[in-house]
Amino acid sequence: MTTHTALIVDDEPDIRELLEITLVRMGIATRSAPDLATARELLEAEPAHLCLTDMNLPDGNGIELVAWIQEHRPETPVAVITAYGNMDTAIEALKAGAFDFVSKPVELARLRELVNSALRLSAPEHQEVQQNDEPGLLLGNSREIQRLRGQTRKLARSQAPVFISGESGTGKELVARMIHMQGPRCDAPFVAVNCGAIPSELMESEFFGHRKGSFTGASENKEGLFRSADGGTLFLDEVADLPLAIQVKLLRAIQEKAVRPVGESHEVPVDVRILSATHKNLSDLVMEGSFRQDLFYRINVIELSVPPLRERPDDIPLLANHVLERIATEYDCAPARLSQEAVAYLKGYTFPGNVRELENILERAFTLCDSEVIDRHDLHIGTPPMDVPRERGDTSDGIPGHGELPPLPEGEMDLERYLEAIERHAIEKALEATRWNKTAAAKRLGISFRALRYRLKKLGME
């Protein structure tokens, strides 16, 4: 069994001794240095699995050592020991490439968590994953997507909060998942939450949990999103939609690494890495006063930009084939492929909805196309949908049994469910009229046989 080694850099002998005792009890061999010069000499002579450095040193500061290690020993995670409450210094260290930070006075439980995470990061099997350029969730061979994959690998080694910017549909959550999967927290939970989808009156309970009986409807204890993600990653999607009242509490939770559930009198420590994203311009929202500047600086320690699909058109054929194979597998249909004309048209399209729009276009084309080859005219981009042909004597606007449609509900309604009911009704009538001959039913409905199979699978009517 390989013994892990750690380098401790601090000019105070008492601090060095405390850290050495703690690490030795964890089975880690230690070396120590009182200044930058000695630390560099020791690392040049022999690499370490982890480096812990104080910020203030006789011949410089910890950030200088972080930069040196990034250049000369990038495989060694380095954590910085900062003065209590000095988050600005901690953020500066994270931006320089530090793995994480710990504040004085050093809490031993927090130190042990940090050390264990760092050792997982420097494990040989993790190093192999980091060096592997397999695309994973981020498909594409373009220069832009290769650079993005490289950035996610680098950011996965840090515990710094990352703000992922990009247009809607570019795959910001996929980027967040890749950062999580390639980091030392990969075996812990990845919890994603759309901040715009939570009612404002429930946000505090959703994020921080609540105690049974703390408010009307609180029939049992709830742990909340932070504690659900404890040890792992919490991804705040559409973070710009958070109301100001919850922004204050979120800021405290991030700074103190603790949450207070609704109805509790004490805080509960949590260890989560915060990743966030939005398609909006957070800097503009800060200027407008609708997003707190201090929270912006905490979640935007490192910004990662996801390129829109129109800036990487050469990736479209690969993405399209992947989507079509997934659709064919999901609905148990024969796979389809794009014609050269269809590929050329897609590569010249601007895709305001990015990858999500590409998926929708291909799913629609897959269901409506009669052959195994999807051509340019099957894409229906920028053109109105084709009218459904009527049979002679049919007065139902192309829908069999129009007179028996489900009644329109009073007040608020679930439009998706209502439209599915209409679709289910039309298919049932077409199948009954053709004595359950699917080919004839598809013709009667004015759709392809593949489209009918797709709808039967989607609606659970097989």
N, C-alpha and C positions, 0 to 999 in steps of 0.2 A: 504493500500500500504506500503510495507516494505521500510524503509529508508536505503539507502546505507551508509556505514561508510568507511572512509579512514584514514589511519595512515600516518602522515607526519613526517619524520625524517630528521632534519637538525639543525646544531648548530648555524646557523645565524637566529636571530629572524625576520629580514626583509623578508628573503626568506620564512620562515614558514608562515608569515602573508599573503604574496602575494599568496601563494598556497592555504591557507585556504579560502581567499576571493573568489578565482576562483572556488574552489570546492563547497563552500556554495551556490554560485550563480547557480551552476548546480544542486542544491537540495541534496547535499551530506553532511552528518554530518562528522565532522573532529575531530581527536585527534592528538596531536603533541608530539614529543619527541626530546630533544636536543642531545641524544647520544644513543649508542647501548643498554646499560643496561636498560634505561627507556623504549626503544622500545620493548625489550623482555618482560619486566614486563607487559606492556599494552596488548601485543598480547597473553600472557599467561592468562591474566584475561578475555579478550574478543577478539574473532577473528575479523578481518576486511575484507571488500570486496576488498580492494586495499591497497597497501603500496607504498608510494613514499619515497625513501631514497637518501640522498646525498652520494657521494662516500667517501669524507673525513670527518670523525667524530672524536671527542676528544679521544674516547676509542677504536678506530678500524676503519674499513672501511665498505662501503656498501656491498661489496661482502661477508663479514662475516655474515651480516644480511640476505642476499639472501640465503646463505647456511643454516642458522638456520631456516628460514621460510620453505625451502624445506623439512627439517627434521621434524619440529614441526607443521607447518601450511601450508601443501602443497596445500590446496585449495585456498590460498590467492595469487593472482598475485602481484608481486613486480616489480616496475620499478625503475631504477637507474638514478640519475641526475649526469651527468658527466661534466667535464670541456670542453669548446668549442674545437672542433677539435680532441679530444682525442679518436679516434676510437679504439685504442688498449685496453683501459680501458673498453669501451662499449662492445667490443667483449668478454673480460674476464668475464664481468658481465653476458652476454647472455649464455656463456658456463657454468657458475655456476648455471644457472636456472632462471635468470631474465626474466620476461615477455617481457620487452622492455626497452628502455633508452631514455632520453631526455637531450639535451645539454644546458648548460648555455651560454648566458642568455636565460631563458626559454621563448619560444614562446607560447603564450596562446592558439592559434589555434591548434598547435601541441599537447599541453598538453590535450586539450579537446578531441581530437581524441584518444589519448592514453587511457584516463580515460574511455571513452565510450566503447572502445574495451575490456578493463579489466573488466568492469562491465558485459558485455555480457558473458565473460568467467566464471565469478563467479555466474551467474544466476543458480537457482536450476535445470531448465530443461536442461541446458548445463552440469551440474554436473552429471545428470542421464545418458546422452549420453556418457560422458567420462567413467563412471563406467561400462557401458554395454559392454560385450565382443562379441557382434555380429560381424561376420566376415566382413560384408559390402562387399567391393570390393576385399578384400584379403582373398580368400577362402583357407581353410586348417585347419587341427587340429594338425599338427606336432609342435614339440617344437619350431622349427625355425620360423614358421609363427606366432605362438602365441606370441613369443618374439617380432617379427616385429610389430604386431598389438599393443602391449604394448608401443613400442617405438614411433609409430605414434601418439598414444593418448597423450603421454607425450610431444612430440614436437609440437603438435597442440596447446598447451597452451602457447607456446612461439611465439615471432615474429622474432626469430633469423633465419638468412638464413640457409638453410639445403642443403647439397650436397648429392645426392642419387647416390650411386655407385652400379654397378652390371653388369653382362653380358647382351648382347643383348637378348631381349625377356623375361626377368625376371619379367617385370611389374613395371618398375620404375615410369611410369606416373600414374599407379593406386595408388602407394604409395603416390605420390604427391597429388593426388586428395583426398585421405583419410585424409592427414594432413590438407588440406584446409577445407574439409567437417566437421571435428571435431573441428575446431578452431572458434574464434570469427568472422572471415571473411567469414563464410560459406554462408551468404546471398549475398555476393558481388561476382563479376566475378572471375572465374578461367580461365586464359588465358594460353594456352600451345602453345609453338612455337618450331619447330625443327630448330635449328640454322644452321644445315648443308643444309637445303633446301632453304635458302634465298640467292639469288645472292649477291655477296659482294658489288656491286655497289648500291644495293637497301637497304642494311642493316640499314643505318642511318635513312632513311625515314620510314622503317618498325618499328623500335624500338621507335623512338622519334617523328614521324610524320613530316609533312611538311606544308608549307604555299602555297596557290594557286599561281602559277606562279614563284615559287622559282627555278625551273629548267624545262627543256624541258619535257613535258608530265605531269607536275603537274597541271592538269586542275581544281582541287578543293582541299580544305583543307583536310588534313588527320590527325587524332589524334594519330595514332601509338599505338604500343602494350602496352607501359607503361601507357598511359592515358586510354586505353581500360580496363586495369586491376586496375584502380585507386580504392582504398578501398579494393581490393581483393588480389589475388595471381597471380604472373607471374612465369610460369614454363618454364625454359630454358632447353630444351632437347638437348642432344649432344652439350653441351656448349663448348666442346673442339674444335669444328669446327669453332669457331669465329675467324676471322682474327685479328691480333694485333691492327690494326687501330681502330676497333670498340671496342676492349677490353678497351682501354683508356677511351672512352666516356661512356661505360657501367659502369666502375668503378666510374666515377664522378657522374653519375645518382644515383647509389646506395648510395654513401657517402652523397651527397647533398640532396637526396630525391627530386630531381627536374630534368626536362629534357628541352632541348632547341630544338624545332622543326626546321627543315631545313628552312632557310629563315626568322626566327624570330630573334629579337634582344634581347629578354629577356627569362628567364627560367620560366617554369611552374611547380609549386609544384605538386608532386604526392606522394601518400601513397600506396605503394605496398610491399607485402612480396615476397622475391625472393627465389624460390626453383629451383635447377638446377640438372642436371644429365648427365652422359655420361658412355659409356662402356669402354672408354679408361682410362689409368692411368694418371691422371692429374699431379701427382708429377713428373713423368718422363718427361712430356711435359714442366713443369716448368724448370727442369734441362736442357732440350734441348734448352730452350729459345723461344719456340713456344707458350707458355702461360705465361701471366704476373704473377709474384709471388704475387704482391699486390692484384690483382683481385682474385687469388686463395684463399688468406687468408680471403677476404671479403665474398666470396660465400661458403667457406668451414668452417664456424664457427662451425657447427655440421655436422658430416658425418654419414650417415645412409646406411648400406650395405644390399642389397637385396639378399637373398641366391639363388643359381641356383636350378633348379628343381631336378637335380640328388641328391642333398643333402636332399631332402624331398620326397622320393619316396612314402611314405605312403599317401601323399596328392593326388597322381595321380588319384585314382578311383573317388574321390570327384570332382576333376577338370574335369575329362573326362565326367562324368555324366552331369555336368553343361554345358559343351560345346555341348554335343549331344542334350540336351534338347533345348538349344538356337538355334541350327541349325534346329531342327525339327519344332520349332515354327516359325522361320524366313521364312522357305520355305514350311510351311503348309504340312508337311509330318508326317507319323507315327514315333514316337521316336524309336531309336535303343539302344541297350545296348551291353556292352563288355562281351565276354566270359571270364572265369577264366584264360584260357591260354593267351588271349590277354592282360589282366590286368597284369599278371605275366611278360609277355615280356616287356610291357611298363615300369614296375617298375625296370627292369634290364637294360633299355636303357639309354645311357648317355645324351641324349637331348642337343646337342651343341647349338640348337636354343631355348632351354628352353620352357616356356609356349606357346610362339608364334608357335614354331614347333609342339608342341602337338596339338594345334588347327588345324594346317594345315594337320597333319596326320589324325586326326579324321574326318575332313571335306571331305578329299579324300576318306577315308574308308567308310564313310556314303553314299557317292554318288555311289560308285562302288559295295557295298555289296548287294546281292540279298535277304538276309533274314533280320530278325529283330535283329539278333545277329551278332555282328562283331567279327570274329575270328582272330587268330594270322595271318593267311595268307592274311587277308583282309587289314592289316596295311601297307604292302608294304614298310617296313623300311629296307633299305640297299639292296633292290632288284630292278632290272630294271622293268619298267612298262610292263604289258603284251601286246603282239601284238594284234591288232584288227583283228578278223577273217575275211577272205575274202569270199564272195559268189562266186560260180562257174561262170566264165565268167566275173567277175569284175576285171577290169584292173586299178582301180582308187586308189590303195594302201589303200583300206578300206574306202575311202570317196566317197559316192555317188555323181555323177555329177562332178567328178574331173576336167573335161575339162572346167567347167564354174566357176572356182574359181575366186575371186576378183583379179584383176591384182596387182602385187607388185608395190607400189608407188615409184617414183623417189626420190632420195635424202633421207633426214631424214624421218622416219616413226614412227607411234605410234604402236609398236608391239602388245600391248594388244588389241587395237581396231581391228587390222588386223586379229589376231587369233580369236577374237570373231566373226568377219564377216565370217571366214571360218566355225566356229562351227555353226553359225546360218544357213549358206547355206546348210551344211550337214544335219542338222535336218529338214529343210524345204523339202529337196529332199526326205529324208526318209519318212516323213509324207505323202508327195504327192504320193510316190510309194506304200504306204500301205493304201491309201484312209483314211488317218488321224486316223488310228488305232495306238494308242500310244504303246500298248504292242508289236505289230508287228514292229513298227518303232524302238523301243528300241532294239529288237532282231537283226534287220537289221544293226543297228549301233554298235552292239556288246557291249552294256552297259545294266545295269539293268533298270527296269521300274522306280525305285526310282531315279536313276541317270538322266534319261530323265526328270522326273518331276522337279528335282533340276535345271537342265540346262534351262528348259523352264521358270522357275521362275526367275532365275538369269539373263537371257537375255531378260526378259519382253515379252516372246512369248506366254503367256498363252491364 
